[in-house]
Amino acid sequence: MTVAAKTKRNIFLVWLLLVPAGLWFTYQTYPPHISGKWLDIAAFLILTSVVAFMPMVINNTPIFLIQWVSLATFLSFGIFVEMIFAQAAVIVLLLRLRLQKEQLFRLPLNLIMFFLVSLVSGVVYYALGGQTGPTIINNLHSLALAAVYAVVNYFLNQVIISFYLYFIYKSKESYFGKDFIVETVTTFMTLPLGFVLYMFYNFQGLLALFIVAVPFASLSIIFKLYYSSQKINEYLQKAAEIGHQMAERLEVDGVIDLFMQKLSEMLPVDYAYIFDVISDDELQLVRRIQCGTGITTENAKIKKNQGISGFVWEKKKGYLYHSKKDWKPFTKGYLPSDAESVLAVPIVRNKKVIGVLLLASKQKRAYERSQLMIVDILCSYFAVAIDNAKHYEITKTQSERCALTKLYNYRYFEKLLTEEFDKLFQFERKVLSLIILDIDHFKEVNDTYGHQSGNEILCELAARLSNLVGSRGTVARYGGEEFVVLLPEADKKEAYHLAELIRQSIANWPFTLQQSLELTQQQVKITASIGVATAPEDAEDPLALVRHADRALYVGAKRAGRNRVAEYSSC
């Protein structure tokens, strides 16, 4: 969630105008009675700071259970001391979170919120007749008002947070999510600790802080471990789902795209790189994402044991860096200057490193050790999915392509022709044209120069056809020296024009033979005869279109003298 620069400046201005003056007003209106209690004040401040330093992070939202300490502080020393301590707690928390420069506006934003919460809930308490100090231990009315104070304090805090989310962060997500429920439950579970701390403090002095603080610290640790384990379980579940989704993709690019997309959704990723092992000592960058600007490819190469990726490849283990100063001495320079946290993991298949994944974030300490483990698991799924996709693509290519010319074969052409006719029948296509080409006197070429030279001509002709047709249609090898070009949405005039262009490119430019029978490079001129037919004008089914184009080839071109283009005519 981004906040406009103007809004950030206004937040600082509001804090400057509101909080210092508000603190002075509170001090004058509700002066604290803390004479001779400076040691006690310092102890409570330390306890407040410790609690603020131990937040729980749920859905990337820090939750620190400070309300119980604030309640005890308020009842013991009054509103001004509690207000100062709340401001100190915010500063400690945000220092703990290591805010980046662009996030510094959160400091005055939260200071404003805690000031307003302390002021309003305290004023309500005093307005209802509540008192502070050690005298209210036996005053049930004041203790009941203390409960009101705690409830007002909490719900006012939630109201301000929701205001911030909707009007400052412009969040569209529901406010009443998992973090709200957890914070509400844990807050009301720990509030009784505030009453206990207040009573113990008035009976036992500073010893009470130690007696109450130890159980709370234990409770915080238990909460943290519980939510950490729950978070890991959620990551593992997501990793399994992503693994299944990648296994369903049958193209290498599709697997890579899905992998990068899911990683960016799961983790705070500003930059992502996938390197492929291309030799025993070299990595090549095959995919890159930068700040959501899209997926790009580059030709960057890194040697083994060079840079972070080369180091990860050499060691065959993942590494986690929390800030730029940790990885800067090892980088090869491809990481942007604003990157901070880095997570790098080898992609391993059958105990062999086949690539390296590197993720980077602009935030310091953006990644955790548990996330390194999850990404390592994901990379294992990724390696298997890539291997399967490569095998599928190889098998598919072998079944659909001519091994010599690399053009589509007759089987693929027949399937494509049927599909195009289906589109024609469903009015998804208006017209469909077919060009059939046959090399003139090709047997003489083989007899004169050898079959290897004939294969060279077929390969060069395939390349010329592919370049001339481009994206306008599909080129396939139809037989020995026959080729076909299928042209969706091309009428007979357009198809005839392209066929004539193909004929001229064959007749006017010689073919180079590298391996002729004379063992010397030679230039050979050949010609081709071409037939053209168009559906639905000339044919109502796939076989008729092929038959009529073939008839145009042999009757209209071959019999008429070869080296010409003929179009089918029913006359």
N, C-alpha and C positions, 0 to 999 in steps of 0.2 A: 504494500500500500504506500503510495507516494503522496507527499504533501507539498503544495505549491510554495515557492520561496516567499511570496507575499504573506501567506498564512503563517509561515514560520516566524517572520519578522513581527507580525502582529502578536503572536504568542509571547515572544520576549517582551514586547512593549506592555502587554497586559500584566505580565508577572511584575515588571518593574513598577508599574503604577499601583498594583493591588497588594501584593504580598508584603513588602516592607512596611507600607503604611498600615496594613491590616494587623501586622504583628505589634506595631507600636500602639495602635488603638486597643488591642487586646490586653497588652501589658498595663496600660493606663486604666482600663475599665475593670479588669479582673487581675489585680496584682498578685503574683505568687507569694506564698509564705514559705520560703525555703531557707530562712536564716539558720545557720549551723547544720544544714543537711547536705553540704556540698559533696561529701563522700557518697551519701545515698544517691544523690542526683547522678554522679559519675557512674555508679554501679548500674542504675537503671538505663543510662545512656549506652553503656557497654552491652547490656542485655538486648536493648533495642537494635543495636548495630549488628550483633550476632544473628538475631532472628532475620533481619533484612538481608544478611549475607547468605542465607540458606533458602533461596526461593525454590519452588517446584516449577518446572516448565511444562505446561500442558498445551498442546496445539501451538507451540512457539510463543505462548503467552506466559510470562513469569507471574507466579502467584506466591506472595510471601505473607505468612500468617502473623501479621503484626498487630491485629486488632486486640488480642488479649493483653499484650504488653501495653498498648495504648490505653486500654481501659484501666489497668492497674495504675499507670502513670497519672492518668486524669484524676482518679479518685484520691490518689495520695498527694499530688502536688498542684492540681488545678489545670485549667485550660491552657495557660500560656506555656507551661513546661511541656505538656503533651503536644502542643502545636510545634514547638521547637524540635522535639524528638521525632515527630512525624516527618518534618522537613529533612532532618538528618538521616532518617531511615530511607527516604527516597534517594538521597545522594549516594548512600552506601549501596543500595540496590543497583542503581544505574552504573556506578563504578564497577560493580561485580559483573554486570552484563557487557562491559567494554563497548560502549556506544561508539559508532563511527561518526565522523564529522557531520555527515548529512542527517544523522539522527540526534544531534545534540538538542534540538528543539524539544525533545521528549523530557528533558530535565525541567525546564520552566513549566511545561505542560502538566507534569505530574505534581510539581510543587504547588501549582495553582489548585489542582484538584484536592490535594491533602489539606491545604490551608482552608478551603471552603468547607470540606467535610468536618474538620476539627472545629471551625468557628460555628457553623450552624448547629451541629449536634451538641456542642458545649453550651451555646446560648439557649437552646431548647431546654437542656437539663437545668440550667440556672433559672430560667423563666418559670419552670414548673415547681420551683422551690427546693431543688437539689443543692446539696452542699458537698464540699470536698475536705479532705483531711482525715485524721484518725478518729474523729468523733462520730462518724456515721456508721461504725461497725454494728452498733446496737440500734440503729435507726432504720427500721424496715421500710419506711417511706422513701428514704434516700436510696436504699439498696434496690427498691423496685424501680425508682427513676433511673438508676444506673443501668438496669436492663433495657429501659426505654432508650437511654443514651446509646447503648451498644447497637440496638436495632436501627435507630435513626442513622447512626454512623455508617453501618454497613449498606443500607439501602440507598442512602444519599451517594455513597461511593459508586454503587452500580448505576445509578441514574446518570452521574457525570461521565462514567466510562462509556455508557451507551450513546450519550451526546457526542463524545469525542469520536466514536467509531462512525457514526452516521454523518456528522457535519464537518469533521476535520479530515478523517481518513477516507470518507466517502465509501465505506464498506457496504456491500450488498448482502453479506452473509447474515444469517440469523444470529442475534446476540445471545439467545438462550441455548447455547451449545454445551458441549461436554465440559469446557473449562468453567463456564458459569455454574453448572451443577456441582462440580468438584469444589470450587471455591466456596459456594454457599454451605455445603455440607461440612467441609473442614473448618470453616469460620465458626459455625455454631457449635461444632464439637470442641473447639479450643477456647471459646469465650468463657466457659466456667473456670478455665485456668486463670483468667484475669481476676475474677473474684477471689479465688484461692490465693493468688499471689498477693493481692491487696491485704487480705486478712492475715496471712502468714507474716507479711512484712511488718504489720502493726504489732504482732505478738512476738516475733522472733528477730526482727531487724533484718540486716543484710543476709543472714543465713537463709532466709526464705527464698531469696533469689536463686541460690544454689540448689535448694531442695526442689523448686519448681522448674528451674531451667533444665536440669538433667533429664527429667522425663520428657520435656518438650523436645529437647535435642534428639532423644531416642525416637520420639514420634515422627519428627521431621525426616530422620534417616529412613525409618520404615516406609513412610509415604514416598520418599524419593526412590527407594529401591523397588517398591511396588509399581510405581508408574514407569520406571525404567524398564522393568521386565515386561509390563504390559505393552510398552512402546515397541520393544524388540519383537514381541509376538505379532503385533500389527505389521511391522516391517517384514517379518518372515511370511506372513500370510500374503502381503502384497507381492513379495518376491516370487512366491509360488504361482500367483495369478499371472504375473508378467512372464514367468517362464513358460506357462501354458500358452499364452498369447503369442510369444515368439515362436514356439514350436509349430503353431498353425500357419505362420508365414512361410512361403515357399521361395521367395526371392531374397537374395542377399541384401539388397538395398532396403527392402521392406523390413527385414529383421533389424537392421541398423537404425532405421528411422524410428521404429517402435521403441527400441532400447533407449535411444537418446531422449525421446519424448517422455517415457515413463520415469526415467532418472530425473529429468527436469521437474516433473510433477511431484516426485517423492522427496527430493532434497533441494536445499537452496543452491541452485546451480546457475551461475552467471556465465561460465565458460566451460565447455566440454570438448574433449579431444579423444579420438580413437586412433591409435597407431597400429599398423600391421607389420608383422615381421616379414621382410622381403628377402632377407639373406641371413647368414650366420652372424653378421655383425651390424645389421642396419634395420632401422625402423622407418616406416613412411607414414605420414599423416594421411588418413583416408576420409575422415569426417570431422567436422568442427562446428560447434554452435557457439555463438557469441551474443549474450544479452538478448536472447529471443529474436535475433534478426534473421534467423533462418539457418538452414544447414548448408554448409559450403564444403568444397574440397580444395585441398592445396597439395603441392608436391614437396612439402617440407620433409627432410630426412634427418634422422638422428642416429648417431653411432651408439653401439652398445656401451653402457656405463657412462654415457654423456647425458647431461641434463637429468631432470627428475625421472622422465620416462625410461631413459637408458639405464639409469640406476635401478629402477624397479624391475626392469627386464633382467639385469645382471643378478640381482639378489633373489628374484622369483618370489617376492613378497610385497604386500601393500604397505604404503607409508602415509602418514597423516601429519600435515603441517598446519599449525594454528594461525600463523601470521607470516608476512612476507620475509621478515628477518630470519625465519627458520629455513626457508627454501631458496632465498635469493642467491646464496653462494653456489648452488648446484644447477640453476636453470640455464637453458641454452638461449633464452631470449624470446621464445615464442609466446610466453605468458604476458598478458597486458599489464601495464604498470599499476593499475588499480586493483589487481587481484591480491587477496590476502590469504584466505584459507585454501589449502590444496589437499585433495585426496587422490591418490594414485594407486591403481591395482593392476596386477598382471592378469591377462586373459589366458587361461591355461586349458589345454585339451590333451588328454592322455599324458599328463605329467610334463607336457612341453608347452612353453610360452609361445602363443601364436599372435599375441598383440598386447597392448597396454591401454588402459582407460585412465584418463586424467580429468578430474573435476576441479573447478576452482570457483570461489565465491569472493565477492568484494568485502564481505564481513569477516572480521577476525573470529576465530573459534566457532566457525559455522558448522563444523562437522564433529561428530563424536566417535569414540572408539567403536561403539556398537554399530554405527553406520558403515564404518570400514568393513566390518564383518559381513553386513548385509550386502554391500556392493560386491564383495568378493564372491558371495553366493550367486548374485545376479550375473556376474561375469562367467561363472561356470555354466549357467543356463544359456547365456549368450553364446558361448563357445560351441555348445552342442547345437544350438539353433542355426548358427552360421554354417557349421559343418554340414548339417542336413540340407540347408538351402543350397549350398555349393554343389552337393551331390545331385540334388534335384535339377538344378540349372544345367549341369553337365549332361545328365540323362535326357532332359528335355531338348537340349541343343542337338544331341546325337540322334534323337528320334525325329526332329523337325528340320534339320539342316543337311545339306549336301556336304559330305566330308571333303570333297575337292574344292568346290567354289565358295563354300560357306553360305550360299544362298539357301532359302527355304526349299525343301524337297517337294516331290509330287504329293506325298501324303498330306503335308501341311497345306499346300495350295488347294487340294480338293476339299479339305475341311473349311478353309477360309472362303472358298467360292460358295459353298453351301450356306454358310453363315450370312454372306453378303446378299444372296438371293432371298433368304428369310427376311432380311431388312427391307429388301425391295418389295416383297409381298406385304409387309406390314407398314409400307409407306414411310419407312425411316430413310429410305434412299429413293431418289427420283430416277437415277440412271446408273448403269454399271457397264464399263467397257473392258474388253480383254484384247491384249496384244499377244500374238504368238510369233516367235522368231526362230528361224532355222538357218544355220550357217550353210552357205552354198559350197558344194564340192568339198565338204570337210574330210571325206575319206582320202582325197588326194593330198590334203595337208598332212594327214597321218602317215600316208605311204611315202611322201617325199621327205618329211622332216622327222618322223618318228612320233610314237604315241606320247612320249614325254613332252614334246613340243606342242602337240595337240592339247594336252592338259594345260600347258602354259597359256595358250590362246583362250581356252575356256575360262581360266581364272581371271585373265585380264579383261575379257569381255564381261564377266560377271561384275567386276569392279566398275567398268564404264556404265553398265546398265544401272547399277545402284546409285552412282553419282548423278546420272541424268534424271532418274525417276525421283530420287529423294523421298520426301514425305508424301508425295502425291499418290503413291500406290505401293504395291508389294511386288517384288521381283522374285521369281522362283525358277529353279532348273526343272524343266518338264521331262526331258529325256536326255539322250546322249549329247546331241548338239542343239537341242531345242530349249528355248527359254520362254517364259510367259511373264506378262506384266498385267496385274489386276488393278484397275483404276476406278475406285468408287467416285461417284458424282462427276464423272468425266463423260461428256457426250462424244458421239462418233467423230465430230470435227476436231475436238481437243485430242482424242486418242490418236487420230490419224496424224495430226501435227507432231505429236510426241514420237510416234513410230517413224516418221520421216526423219526427225532429228536423230533418232537412234541409228537409222540406216546410214545416214551421212557420216555419223561419228565412227561407224565401222569401216565404211568404204574409203573415207578420206584420210584416215590416220592409220599407218601400218602398225602391226603388232610386233613386239620385240621378243625374239626367241633367245633364251640364254643357254639352252641345252639341246641344240639341234644335232643331227647325225654327224655334221661336219665339225662339231665341237667348237664352233665359233659363233659369236653373237650375230644374229641375222634379223632383218626387217622383212616381215611378210605381210602382204596385202590380202585381205579376204573381203567377201561381201556376204550379205544376209538377205533373205527374203522374209517378208513380214505380212501377217494377216491381222485384220482388225474386225471385231464384231461388237455390237452393243445391245444390251438388254434394257428394257423389254422390247425395243424396236425390232431386234433380230432374233430373239430367243425368249422363251417363257420358262426355261428351266436350265440348271447348270450344264447338263450334258449337251444341250442344244447350243448353248453359247460357245462351248469349246469346239464342238463339231463345226459350227459355222465359221469361227475364226480360223480353224484348221483348213477348211475348204477355201477360204479366201487366200490363205497362204499358198496352197498347192495349185489351185486353179488360177487364181488371179495374179499371183506373183511368180511362182516357179515356172508354170507353163508359158507365161508371158515373157520369159527371158531372164528371170532371177534379178537380184539386186534392186528390188522395188517393193513398195508397200501397196497392198490391195485391201479394200474394205469389202465386207460381205454384202451381197445384194441378192435378194430373193428372185430377181428377174432373170 
